[in-house]
Every structure is written in structure tokens, then in C-alpha cells.
Amino acid sequence: MAVPATDEADVRLVDSAVRRSVVRLIPFLLLMYVIAFLDRSNVSFAKEELEIHVGISTAAYALGAGLFFVGYAVFEVPSNLIMHKVGARWWMARIMITWGIIATAFVWVNGETMFYVLRFLLGVAEAGFFPGVLLYLTYWFPEDRRAFATGLFQMGLPIANIVGGPLSGGLLELDGLGGHHGYQWLFGVEGVIAVLVGIVAIFYLTDRPAKADWMPEDEKAALERRLQADDRARASHGGRLGWAKALVNPRVLFFCLICLCIQIAVYGLTFFLPTQVAAITGRDVGFVVGLLTSLPWLCALVAIIVIPRLADRWRRHKEIGALLLTLSGLGIAVSAVAGNALLAMAALCLAAVGFVAVQPLFWTLPTRYLSGTALAAGFGLINGLGNLGGFVAPNVRVWAEETFDSSTAGLFALAGAAVVGAVLLLLTKLMARPPADEAVTTPAPERNS
């Protein structure tokens, strides 16, 4: 939604404050997200070793991989409400340190039961991180810059997979060093990194612009005025809900369904990507396969840098998002039937571009309707229920493959989820007039790039 135009000096101060916030905050938040995604998805690289050394079957692996998202969903909303109350700095540090400790504990996994318990606890520990960061960005970035800032943060998803492929594959090849299996090196090293970064977060992050001793006073004041204007605009269009009402708001629940479709595509592919690439190339999972799995994420990284900025400029978040999800579904489907390795890898690249680049566009939509504790609760619920796609996807994929006795059936199911998400994204146009699109009465101030 637009806010009343301000004088030129104020616009320049806000622009400078936004640039300063990007430089100060986004790289560290990006690092945190990379580590978070590594610790939730590195199990995909350990899949075969866990089967050999611990006796975890494919069905048990799929269930355990998904249990993370059950714990994650249950504790998302309370975690976000606590962060809104106590501040981001301490709460995000707490999240990282506890999830790092639990991630490290996978070194000692000794069977399916322990695997299930640790995956669930890892989800509980990490609950609130992603929606917490999305909420945190609303404290620092005006609405007309938020998709760009969110896109920069969500570069963590492709970066985690670009870095995580070679890193996780390389750690697996330490098998036998010091008398430990490769999967133990994988979980141990990546878990300890999370603990260390969590400790640094206590001293590095700043809760809100008013507390930023690294930002000039005039910039802080101008940024706060602009953010408050955004909040008043939301409230004037019915955006002022209590957190409890936000949890049953039809718009919020509709966003949950869209998020679920997106995450089914993301995790249905992510949890099996190393083994899928290994099958395509005829290699064992290791460093080389790790490098190859980074190719789709490199393409996604380029897309997530470019596309959110274009969507902000054109104000066509829904339409561009629906196109991206459709392309993602097409890529997943083609990867299932491609007759050669080159075509299959190109299809996987298209799939990753679609489901990665759509996410910062999608996350701008709830901020048009919610603010304050309602936004904190809404983000938590949307991300929590949406990320149940991480539970649904691997189990649906395995079920489809076993039911239809076809290795491609699971991928077609994931492709279908992406297309359904695209349709639902377009249907958000049928909601009550979104203030950002139709209720604009005064143009937003122009911003320098």
C-alpha cells in the first residue's frame, strides 16, 4: 500500500538508512539462514550412510525427514510471539544455539527411534527462525523495499545448497577419519558452526532502528517515520487484528495453503536431490555429486537476485509468482521423464528457479493485511503450516512411487502441487481489495536504487 509522499530530504534519509540496514543486517541473516537450511537438509546427504550403518530404511528416512516439520509447525506461532515481545537479538541467538546442539547430537543416532526424536526436536528448536526473520525485516524495511530485502535474505536457500552440496559431500568422504563415519563428521561440524554463529548473534544483531548505534540519528528518525506510516496505512485498511483473530483469518489460512504447495515442491525435491543426481549421472553420492547438485541452486541464486526487484518495480507479485510456480512444476515433471542427463539437469535447474524465486514474492502478501502481533502470529502460522509440506512431500513421494510402482510417480505428484500453488496464488485476486494494489490514493515516494 502507498503512504503519503514525504519531502525530498526525508526520502534521501530513508534511502540511506535502507542501504545501511542492508549492508549491516542482510549478510549476517543470510549466514544464519544458510546454516539453518544446512542443518535441516544435510540429512539428504547422510541418507545412504544412515541406512548402511544405523539401519534406517527409506520409509523411516522419509518419516524422520518430515518429523522435523511437525515440531517446527507446532512451535512456530509461540516462538514468533515471544520474539515480538523480547526482541530479535536474544531470541534468534537462542534458536541457533539450541538447534546447533541438537544437530550435533545426530552424531550419536543409533536407530530409527532416536532418529525420529532428534528430527522432531530439531524442528522444535528451529521453530520461529524463518518467520522471525521475516517479521524482523518489517522492523527495518518499508513495504516498497521489502520484497527486495526478503529476496536478499532468501538467497540463503540456494546458497545453502550451493555451499552445502560440496561441503556435505566432502565431509562424508572423511569416513573413517578418527574412527568416525562420514555422516558423523557431517552432523558434528555443521552443528557446531550453528552454535558458534548463535553466540555471535547476541553481540551483532540490533532489535530495531531506534537502538542502532551504527545508524545516524536523522536516518533513524526518518526510517521510523516511514515504517510507522506503513503501519498506519495497513491499519486504515483493516490490517489491525489481534494475534488470536489472525490465526483464524480466512486470508491467513489461504496463505497457509499456498505456502504448503510451495514447500511440497521445495522439500520433495531437496530431500532426494543428491540421490536423484547420482542416479542421473551414474555416480555415488559424494563430492562430485555434491558439486552437481549445486547447479540448480546457482540458477536459483541468479533468479532470486533479479526477479523480486522486478516484481517490486512492476507491482505484479501474484502474477510473476504464479508463472514461477508453473515453471517449477514443469521442471519437476520433465526431470522425471528426461531421456538424458543434460535435459534432466536443465529441468531441475528450472524447478529450483521457480520454487526459490517465488518465495520472497509470496511473503510480501501477508504484510499487506497484517501488522504488529497479528503479523507475528500470521507469519508463524503461515510458515508453520506451510512447512508441513516438508513432512508431506517425502512421504507422498515415497507413497506414490510404491503405490504406482514407478520411480517417476512421486515427481509428478510434486509437480502437481506446484501447479496447484500457482492457481491459488492467482486466486488471491478474489480476496477483498488488497490495499497495495487497488486502494492506492496517493503515490508512494520514489526511491533511488
Buried (B, 14 or more C-beta within 10 A) or exposed (E): BBBEEBEEEBBBBBBBBBBBBBEBBBEBBBBBBBBBBBBBBBBBBBBBBBBEBBEBEBBBBBBBBBBBBBBBBBBBBBBBBBBBEEBBBBBBBBBBBBBBBBBBBBBEBEEBEBBBBBBBBBBBBBBBBBBBBBBBBBBBBBBBBBBBBBBBBBBBBBBBBBBBBBBBBBBBBBBEEEEBBBBBBBBBBBBBBBBEBBBBBBEEBBBBBEEBEEBEEEBBBBBBBBBEBBBBBBEEBEBBBEBEEBBEBEBBBBBBBBBBBBBBBBBBBBBBBBBBBBBBBEEEBBBBBBBBBBBBBBBBBEBBBEBBBEBBEEBBBBBBBBBBBBBBBBBBBBBBEBEEBEBBBBBBBBBBBBBBBBBBBBBBBBBBBBBBBBBBBBBBBBBBBBBBBBBBBBBBBBBBBEEEEEEBBBBBBBBBBBBBBBEBBBBBEEBEEBBBBEBBEEEBBEBEE
